[in-house]
Amino acid sequence: MEQKNPIQVAGRLFQALELLTESGSIGLMELSNTLGLNKTTAHRVLNSLIYMGYARQNSVDGKYEPTFKIVDMANKIIGRVDIVQIVRPHLRKLMEVTGETVHFVEREGTDAVYIDKVESFNNGIQMVSRIGSRIPLYCSGVGKAMVAQMDEWEAEEIWNSSEIVRLTPCTITDFDEFRREMETVRRMGYAMDNEENETGVRCVACSLKDFMGKAKYAFSISAPVSRMDNARIEELAGYILNAKKEIEGEIRQER
């Protein structure tokens, strides 16, 4: 039985986009005939792609062309896959050495998105985090590790664009205090989530530079406070700083 696209207009949009990418440049009538659409419908589809930034009309010959937006999206997907493949062995090694759960995140706006996680099942306590979920930059170890690598104006912009909420009694909600925290992170080389996002959980985190040299990623070791006294934090910081050095070395080789 032949399956049909449940959203017909979406099917037309993607058919037109695929045709544009295959042809490189196409006129309205040619697209209309190829896709079996009347001229008015074809024109609406093309205008929709132009509005969303996926197509443009050449001012010289009037033909329609794809933009590089789709290429940018593809590069983001490829880049994410590549970086996860590089980082994952190091995350697993950290989990095995420390016996704690390790997270890997990517920055998206004012949030960090979990893109990988190696759970430690030895201790019987699992973190509530899951791949694809988000955590604010201002109140997380991974977030602070990335923000600390930004220029002052960008860090302030992140703060002003975030919905600052006191999630726990330890959450930093004053920008001056946050700025001092960033100075501490830069000095130590790693960041901490001191029960700022979730009561009872502490994290040690480091930022990671992407293929372009920007601190777009971060990874962390998380554990209940009962196993995260200051001596343990210092021990884990050593592991995580060594892992950062190894991972960024591999990323530089891939450039």
Buried (B, 14 or more C-beta within 10 A) or exposed (E): EEEEEEEEEEEBBBBBBEBBBEBEEBBBEBBBEBBEBEEEBBBBBBEBBBEEEBBBBEEEEEBBBBBEBBEEEEEEEEBBEBBBEBBBEBBEBBBEBBBBBBBBBBBEEBBBBBBBBBEBEEEEBEBEBEEEEBBBBBBBBBBBBBBBBBEEEEBBEBBEEBEBEEBBEBBBEEBEEBBEBBEEBEEBBBBBBBBBBBEEBBBBBBBBBBBEEBBBBBBBBBBEEEBBEEEBBEEBBEBBBBBBEEBBEEBEEEE
